[in-house]
Structure formats: C-alpha cells, structure tokens
C-alpha cells in the first residue's frame, strides 16, 4: 500500500479537530454531483468514497434515500477511527489508498473523492480508480474552497479574506493542494503527442471534465473562523511563536471594516463548493507508468 503523503499525515494528525471544524457540503451541490455521476435515484448503487477522511461526505451519502452500498476508504488511522465511530448506515470502512484500494475490480458504479484528489492526482491512482469502476462508471471530485484557501487567480469576496489568503500562501510548502490548480493535469496527460506531432489518445476517462461550482456563505464566530483556518494542514502544524503570530494576524483581519457581522457576533465566511466529473471509457487500455 502506498504511504500517505507526509504533509497530509502531519497536517491531519488531529482527526477530531478536523471533523469538528471542517464544513459539510451543500445539499444542492451533492445532488448535482450525484446526478452527473448517474447514481442519483439509483437504488443500491455501489459507491466508493475514496480518501473519506472522517466521513464528512460519507455522512451525506449514507443519509440518501437510494440506500447506497458504500465502501469508505481512508489510510489515515486517526481519521478512519473517527469515521468508524459514526457507524453510518450502509457503509463499510476500510484502509486503502488511491493506488491500492483493495476493492474488487469493476465493483463500483461511482468513485467519489471529497476534499482530497489533489493529494494523489497522478497516473497510478487514476488507473486504480478506473479498475474499480464498472464499464462506463463515473468518477466525481468535490471540494469546499474558502476564499482564503483559493487559487491565486480567484478574487476573494472581501479584503479581510484576502488578508487571510495572503497568510495561507505565506506558508505554502509546495505540496499538492487544490489552490495550486495542478490536479487537472493527470487527465490532460491522458492525451499524448507522438514525435511526429500527431496526437494519439487512449484516455481512461472522458474529456473534457464536467465542472460546476456554487458560492457559499457560512456564519461563524471569530473563534470558529480561527478553528476552521487552523484545521488547514499547513496551518495545523505551526507551533510556538509562529502559531501565536498567525492567530494574531487572523483576529486582526477579523476586525477589518468590511467584515460582515450579525447580532450574535458571527461573521460571514465566503467560498465556493466546486465539483468535477467524468465517465470511465469502456475497454480503455491500462498503461503502466506515467
């Protein structure tokens, strides 16, 4: 089994904090993704929730009326233990990675990866995912992206969230994350060009990817904003003076003139839920390497 990325292993060491402070996903986005994957309304559809973490997305799948048969795979022991404790209906929890899922070939109608594909957006994972799907099965990817954790090209809703974004990028460790916008490359690399300049294509998944997005706003106390911010993997590893200084900067940003507040003292936190989907191409050749 391929090991967990070191940055993820250290950054997600506090599974209970991650589960408490990371948001769930809007029902509208979940429904749209499941429809795109052709499993909405499909009774008993088999779904692999890959890199399921503590089960933020798994919970939503298990609560659906379709009665999905779900295999939730998570290599991080602490996060997997949090998921097991939830005892979700129709969910079998296992230890597996994107490169070594340990699932019967052609078992799943869909594979869904929430908040994690950027960690393993490479050819070996794509081939393993493809093998797990029935012919023509679907792959779905979904992320919650707060304005402060977004790609540089995305414009934050407010100036205070732009300051928070600057903090995140100041701690950039060059490890693969959604905000680096590299995760699509593994799909694009399915298309190759010969030495003679002729493009040959043997893709495993249909292109172009379907991509959709919707905005969200959460109302949180300043302390809850900090706790969510602190759950980011590259922030959660900070210690001592560096951690104290970062917390100070976050609370200073939260006192900015453009912070939207309501009577309960909660502030408006903005972002996007974004999702992508593709279908496995029946009979595609599985090439090693890449």
C-alpha positions in Angstrom: 0.0 0.0 0.0 1.4 3.4 -1.0 2.1 5.6 2.1 0.2 8.7 3.0 1.7 12.0 1.8 3.8 13.3 4.7 2.2 16.7 4.6 -1.3 15.1 5.0 -0.1 12.8 7.7 1.2 15.6 9.9 -1.4 18.2 8.9 -4.3 15.9 9.7 -3.0 14.4 12.9 -5.9 15.8 14.9 -8.8 14.0 13.3 -11.4 15.1 15.9 -10.5 18.8 15.3 -10.7 18.3 11.5 -14.1 16.7 11.9 -15.4 19.4 14.2 -14.3 22.4 12.2 -14.4 21.4 8.6 -17.7 22.2 6.8 -20.1 19.7 5.3 -21.3 20.1 1.6 -24.4 21.9 0.3 -27.2 19.6 -0.5 -27.7 21.3 -3.8 -24.0 20.5 -4.8 -24.3 16.9 -3.6 -27.4 16.3 -5.6 -25.9 17.9 -8.7 -22.8 15.8 -8.5 -24.7 12.5 -7.9 -26.9 13.3 -10.9 -23.8 14.0 -13.1 -22.5 10.6 -11.9 -25.8 8.9 -12.9 -26.3 7.4 -9.4 -29.0 9.8 -8.2 -32.2 7.8 -7.9 -30.3 4.5 -8.5 -31.3 2.3 -5.6 -28.5 0.3 -4.0 -25.8 1.9 -6.3 -22.3 0.9 -5.2 -20.1 3.9 -4.4 -16.5 4.1 -3.2 -15.8 7.1 -1.1 -12.1 7.3 -1.6 -9.9 9.2 1.0 -13.1 9.5 3.0 -11.3 11.1 6.0 -13.6 11.4 9.0 -16.7 10.9 6.7 -17.9 14.5 6.1 -19.1 13.5 2.6 -19.8 9.8 3.6 -22.5 11.0 6.0 -24.3 12.7 3.2 -24.2 9.6 1.0 -25.4 7.4 3.8 -28.4 9.6 4.5 -29.7 9.5 0.9 -32.9 7.6 0.1 -31.2 5.5 -2.5 -29.7 3.2 0.1 -26.3 3.3 -1.4 -23.8 0.5 -0.7 -20.8 2.4 0.3 -17.2 1.5 0.8 -15.3 4.3 2.5 -11.6 4.0 2.2 -9.2 6.1 4.3 -5.5 5.4 5.0 -5.0 7.8 7.9 -5.7 5.7 11.1 -6.9 8.6 13.2 -9.4 9.9 10.6 -10.6 6.4 9.8 -11.3 5.8 13.5 -13.4 8.9 13.6 -15.4 7.6 10.6 -15.9 4.2 12.2 -17.3 5.7 15.3 -20.1 7.3 13.3 -21.5 3.8 12.4 -23.1 5.1 9.2 -25.8 3.1 7.6 -24.7 1.0 4.5 -21.1 2.0 5.0 -18.2 -0.4 5.1 -15.0 1.3 6.3 -11.6 0.1 5.1 -8.0 1.0 5.0 -6.9 1.8 1.4 -5.1 4.3 -0.7 -5.9 5.6 -4.2 -3.1 3.5 -5.6 -4.1 0.3 -3.7 -7.8 0.4 -2.9 -8.2 -3.3 -2.2 -11.6 -3.4 -3.9 -12.9 -6.0 -6.3 -12.4 -4.9 -10.0 -15.4 -3.4 -11.7 -17.3 -3.2 -8.3 -18.4 0.4 -8.2 -20.9 2.4 -10.1 -19.1 5.6 -9.0 -16.0 6.7 -7.1 -16.2 10.0 -5.3 -13.3 11.9 -3.8 -14.1 14.8 -1.5 -11.5 17.3 -0.5 -8.6 15.0 -1.4 -7.9 14.3 -5.1 -5.1 16.9 -5.2 -3.0 14.7 -2.9 -2.9 11.8 -5.4 -3.6 13.3 -8.8 -1.3 11.0 -10.7 -1.5 8.2 -13.2 -1.2 5.2 -10.8 -4.2 6.5 -8.8 -6.3 7.1 -12.0 -5.6 3.6 -13.2 -6.6 2.1 -9.8 -9.8 4.1 -9.8 -10.6 3.0 -13.4 -10.2 -0.6 -12.5 -12.6 -0.4 -9.6 -15.4 1.0 -11.8 -18.0 -0.9 -13.8 -17.7 -0.2 -17.6 -18.9 3.3 -18.1 -18.9 4.1 -14.3 -18.2 7.6 -13.1 -15.6 9.5 -11.1 -16.6 12.5 -9.1 -14.4 15.1 -7.3 -15.7 17.7 -4.9 -14.1 20.4 -2.7 -15.2 23.2 -0.4 -12.8 26.1 -1.0 -12.9 29.0 1.3 -11.9 32.3 -0.2 -8.8 32.3 2.0 -7.6 29.0 0.7 -8.4 29.5 -3.0 -6.1 29.7 -6.1 -4.3 33.0 -6.6 -6.5 33.7 -9.7 -9.7 33.6 -7.6 -10.7 37.0 -6.2 -11.8 36.9 -2.5 -15.2 38.4 -1.7 -13.8 40.7 1.0 -10.5 42.5 1.9 -10.2 40.6 5.2 -10.5 37.3 3.5 -7.8 38.5 1.0 -5.5 39.1 4.0 -6.3 35.6 5.3 -5.4 34.2 1.9 -2.1 36.0 2.0 -1.4 34.2 5.3 -2.1 30.9 3.7 0.1 31.5 0.8 2.9 32.7 3.0 3.1 29.2 4.5 2.9 27.5 1.1 5.1 24.4 1.3 4.8 23.5 -2.4 2.9 20.3 -1.6 -0.1 19.5 -3.9 -3.2 21.3 -2.9 -6.3 22.4 -4.8 -5.2 26.0 -4.8 -2.2 25.1 -7.0 -4.6 24.1 -9.8 -2.5 21.1 -10.8 -5.0 18.4 -10.2 -6.4 18.5 -13.8 -3.1 17.7 -15.4 -3.4 14.0 -14.8 -6.5 13.9 -17.0 -4.9 16.1 -19.7 -1.8 13.8 -19.7 -4.1 11.0 -20.9 -3.6 12.7 -24.3 -0.1 12.2 -25.7 1.7 13.6 -28.8 3.9 11.4 -31.0 7.4 12.5 -32.2 5.7 13.4 -35.5 3.3 15.8 -33.8 0.3 13.6 -34.3 -1.9 13.4 -31.2 -2.9 9.9 -30.1 -5.5 9.4 -27.4 -6.1 6.5 -25.1 -7.8 8.2 -22.2 -9.3 6.2 -19.3 -11.8 8.9 -18.6 -13.9 11.1 -20.9 -12.7 14.6 -21.6 -13.3 17.5 -21.2 -14.2 17.1 -17.5 -17.5 18.4 -16.4 -17.0 21.2 -13.9 -19.5 23.2 -11.8 -19.4 25.5 -8.8 -21.6 27.4 -6.5 -20.9 30.0 -3.9 -21.4 29.5 -0.2 -21.6 31.8 2.9 -21.2 30.4 6.4 -21.9 32.5 9.6 -19.3 31.7 12.2 -17.9 33.3 15.4 -14.4 34.7 15.1 -13.1 31.8 17.2 -14.9 29.3 14.9 -13.3 31.0 11.9 -9.9 30.6 13.5 -10.5 26.9 14.3 -11.5 26.2 10.7 -8.5 28.1 9.4 -6.3 26.2 11.9 -7.6 22.9 10.5 -5.8 23.6 7.2 -2.9 21.1 7.0 -0.1 23.6 6.6 -1.5 25.8 9.5 -2.2 23.0 11.9 1.5 22.1 12.1 2.5 25.5 13.3 3.9 25.8 16.8 5.1 28.3 19.4 5.6 31.9 18.3 4.7 31.2 14.7 1.4 29.8 15.7 0.7 32.7 18.1 1.6 35.3 15.5 -0.6 33.6 12.9 -3.6 33.6 15.3 -3.0 37.3 16.0 -3.0 38.1 12.3 -6.2 36.2 11.7 -8.0 38.0 14.5 -6.7 41.4 13.3 -8.1 40.6 9.9 -11.5 39.7 11.5 -11.6 43.3 12.9 -11.5 44.8 9.4 -14.0 47.3 8.3 -15.5 45.1 5.6 -16.3 42.1 7.9 -20.0 41.4 7.8 -21.4 40.7 11.3 -24.7 39.9 12.7 -26.1 40.5 16.2 -24.9 37.1 17.6 -21.3 38.2 16.8 -21.0 35.8 13.8 -19.1 36.9 10.7 -19.8 35.9 7.1 -17.2 33.5 5.6 -17.3 33.1 1.8 -16.2 30.5 -0.6 -17.1 28.0 -3.4 -18.1 24.4 -3.5 -16.7 23.1 -6.7 -17.1 19.7 -8.3 -15.9 17.8 -11.4 -16.9 14.6 -13.0 -16.0 12.2 -15.8 -17.0 8.7 -17.1 -14.8 5.7 -17.4 -14.3 4.8 -21.1 -15.2 1.1 -21.5 -12.3 -1.0 -22.8 -9.6 1.6 -22.4 -6.1 0.1 -22.2 -4.4 0.3 -18.8 -0.9 1.5 -19.4 1.7 1.3 -16.7 3.8 4.3 -15.7 3.1 8.0 -16.2 
